[in-house]
Amino acid sequence: TAAWIAVYMLVSSLMLIVNKLVIHLLKAPSIILLCQLATTAFAVKFGSIIGILTLDPPSIHHAATFSVVAFAFLSTIFTNIKTLQYANVETFIIFRACTPLALCVLDYIFLGRHLPGPRSVICLLLLGAGAVGYVVSDKSFEVKGYFWVGCWFLVFLFDMIFLKHAADNIKVKSNWTRVFYSNALPCVPLSILGMGTGETGRMDLNRFSLALLLLSCAMGLAMSYVSWQARSLVSSTAFSIVGNVCKFLTISINCIIWDNHASPQGLACLSLCLVAAFFYKQAPLRDDWTTGSGKNSASKSGNGKKTKAGSDIEMTRDALHVTPRVHKNAP
């Protein structure tokens, strides 16, 4: 688990930097995203044809379920764009940092987790406080655009909970099936969106921008695979915290690469966020959720198959640690 989380954090942080550069050069975010999704879907399908990876046969059930995934994905992107149009980045960072506080409750209601323990609650509060402290330390800090950031917040919560449900409960032979459907299905609406906004006429392609675009597509393939893999190993709350840490790492990389250094107070707040995320311990699954209630089962892996230990061992997966716990009714 720790290895997949580390790989996800590395790929996510670097991809944010690459996307920032390629969007700055091409000025066509919808087309760039379409290229990344289409490249990933084509690469997975081609890989299955030549036999180097496994892909489930076409299924109406998979298509219907991942259509919801695609809708949630595009809705998150749309509300994110509108948020940044009417609000500032600082407002978005505050709301993004507060999502784990809501997700830990939704994990309890919908996904069978316990509520966080005292240590984890303190870590969540420190994580939110660190993010607020960082943006407040910015002299240009101003909170605005409540409507769209509120819409994004609700859509993001649905996206995190439903995708975690899909990762845990949709039976697939391989993680590549999730990658294929979640990338192929959004391509049609994104194509319409790209043509409707006239982005194709504004693109300025040259060798350097084309190389960055191809790099972003390759990283998009890696990002899609490792994000689904990481999502299946941790709770939605822990996955959101990891996402927050990636954003903070990106800010730190920005400070190193570009000349827009954060203040000492801001860097201290970022350090607080990283420490809080490290010591957060995700809540385990409830016993009534894992012993035959029909809702979910810890005895199943992300692809719906029995784990080697059967139903006797529940893996309590932290964002950065793995702790096996034996059920009381184990032989």
Secondary structure, DSSP 8 states (H G I E B T S, - for coil): -HHHHHHHHHHHHHHHHHHHHHHHHH--HHHHHHHHHHHHHHHHHHHHHHTSS------HHHHHHHHHHHHHHHHHHHHHHHHHHHS-HHHHHHHHHHHHHHHHHHHHHHS-B----HHHHHHHHHHHHHHHHHHHTSTT-----HHHHHHHHHHHHHHHHHHHHHHHHS--S-HHHHHHHHHHTTHHHHHHHHHHTTGGGT----HHHHHHHHHHHHHHHHHHHHHHHHHHHS-HHHHHHHHHHHHHHHHHHHHHHSS----HHHHHHHHHHHHHHHH-----B-HHHHSS-SS--TTB-TTS-B-TTTTSEEEEE-SS-EEEEE-TT--
